[in-house]
């Protein structure tokens, strides 16, 4: 079978800002390389506690504002395709699991991604993260299409994967030093969520210095082709 002309990546997350705060550099990197990225946000983050500084968001306006901010972040990162599942924020874990798995499975069939990114169902932290990660993992394993599954991780926690039951061979470490400007732009696009973080709005040089140089991913499946330690594809 001939190689697909365009590589595809499907990222399935829970909230607006997951994509920027956790793996924005990696998404920007692959977008700049011509990978076609589709991002799923299960919710619109309407139960978020941050309302801007000074506050300019309320419970009525938050879904629309966070959707617009996510669209702006996608533009900064080079993500062309954005899909919302419109599940209520903080309710992903209570959504019918088979229905959620089916939604994700249909997308996988339509997109046929080379790489799928999602949360680890245990290490994701937030219940919405864990629930969307579990559903995506199940959908991936039910799918008969080839591809690679990876779990995103926070900061540099997977620089020492043994603490979490993994080895260095399970981890892909992506160099995002050339994508930090795009990542910062995406952070700033999520204005209502980052205005309380003064460092985000410092001079660019100071803000960029706060970012790590690498983003880490846990391999979620065994594939026929061996994976390198610095590339998801």
N, C-alpha and C positions, 0 to 999 in steps of 0.2 A: 504494500500500500504506500502511495506517495505521501510525503510529508505535507501537511496543510500549509498553504501559503501564508496564512496569518495565524499566529499563536493567539490563544484565547485564555483569559483568566476570569473566573467567577469568584467573587468575594461575597460571602453571605454573613452579614453581621446583624446586630440587634438595634443599634441606635445611630442617629446622625452624630458624627464625630468619632465613632469607633475607627473608621477608616483612616482618619487623619492622625489622631492621637497615638495610635498603636503601630500602624504600618504605612503611614503616608509616604515615607521615603521610598519604600519598595514599590508601591503602586505607581508613584511618579517615575521611578526608574524604568519599570517595564513599559509604561505608557510611552515614554520617550524612545523606547526601542521598537515601537510599532505593535506591541501586544494590545489586542482589543480587550478592554476590561469592562465587565458588567458588575455593578455593585448592587447588592440587595440590602436595604435597611428594613428590618422587620417592623419597626415602629417609627414614629416621628418624634420620639423623645418628649412627649407632651407632659410627662411627670417629672421632668428635670427640675432640680431645685435652684439652679442658677437662672436669674432673670435679667442679667445685664448689670452693669455697674456705671452709673446709677441705674436702677431697674427701669426697663422699658418694655418688658414682656409680662404678660399675665397668662393665666391658664387658658383663656379663650384664644389668645393670639399665638401662643407658643407653637402649636403644630405647624402653622403656616410659616412662621419665622424660621423655625428650625429646618423646615423643608427648603426654604430659600437659601439658608446658610449652607446646607449640605450641597445644594446645586452649585453654589459658588465655590465650595471646597473641591468638588469634582472638577470644575473648570481649572482650578489651580493645579490639580494633580494630573489632569489629562484624561479623566475618566469620562467616556462618552455615553455610557448606558447606566441609568439609575432606575431601580425598581423599588417601590414600597409595597410591603404586604399589608400595611394599614392595621396591624395588630396593635392593641392598646399597650402603651408603654407600661412596663412592670407586670404584664400579663402573658408574656410569651410562654412561661412555664405552664400556664393553665390552658393554653390553646390546644385544641384537639391535636394530638401528636401525629396521628395518621394523616390528617388533613394537611398539616404543616410539611410533613415528609413528602407528601404527594406534590404540593406546590413547588418544593425545591426540586424534586425529581423531574417534573415537567420542564423546568428551566434547564436542567442539565441535559435533557433530551434535545431541547431546542438549540442550546448554545454549543453543546459538545466541547466543553472546556478542556484544555490541556492541564490546567492547574485550578484547583478549588482551594480557597482559603476560608477558614471559619475559626470559631473559638473551640478550645478544648472543653469537653463537657464537664470536666472537674476543675481544671486550672483556670477556667474563664472568669471565676470570681463572682460577678453579678449573676443572679438567677436567670435573667434574660439572655445573657451571654452563654451560659451553660446550656440552656434549653435550645437556642438556635444552633449551637454547636452540635449537640446530640442529634437533632433532627437532620442537619446537613450531613453529618457523618453517616447516619443510617441511610439517607437517600443516596449518598455516594456509593456505599457498599452494595446497595441494591441495584445500582446502575450497572449495565453491562458494557458501558463505554470505557475505553482506556483513559487514563489521566492520572494525575497525582493529587493527593490530598495533603494539605498542611494545616497545622494549627498555629495561629498567631500567638505571640507571647508578649508580656509586658516588659518594657525596658530591656535590661541586660540579664534578666533572671535565668535565661538559658545559656548564659556564659558558663554556668556551673550546673549542667543538666542533671548530674548525679543526685542532686538534692531532691529531684522530682521523679526519680526512677528511670531516667533516660541516660544515654551515653552521648559523647561528642558525635558519634556516627549517626545519631538520630536527628541532628540539628543542622539546619542550613543557615548560614550567617551571611546576610546581604549587606554589602558595602553601599551606604546611602550618602556618602560625603558630598557627592555632586548633586544631590537632590534636596539638600536641607533648605534651600531658599523656597522651593516649591512646598515643602512640608510646612515651613513657617507661614507661607501665604494661606495654606489650608487651615492652620490653627487660627489665624486671624479671621478667616472667613466665618468660623464658628464663634462669632463675636459674643453672643449672649453667654456662651459657656467659658470664654477665656478672658473676659474683661476683668475678672477678679484676680487673675494671675498676672501680676504686674510685669513679670519678666517677659511675657509674650509681646508686650507693647513697648519694650525698651528699644533702643537703637538696634538695627538689624544685627550688627556684629555681636552685640551682647546677647541678644536673643538666640542667635544661631549657635553660640558657644554652649548653650544649655542642652542642645540635642546630642544624643549619642551618635557615633559614627556608623553603627551597625544596627540592623533589626534581625531578630532571630525567629526561626520557624521550626516546628517539630514535624518530622515526617509522620504522616498519618496512615500510610499504606505501603505495602511492598510492591514495587514495580519491576518489570522485566529489565528495563534499562537502568544501569547504575546512576545514581544522582551524585553530583559534585557537592562539595561543602559550601559553595558560594553562589549557587544558581538554582532557582526553583524549577527550571525547565530542563 
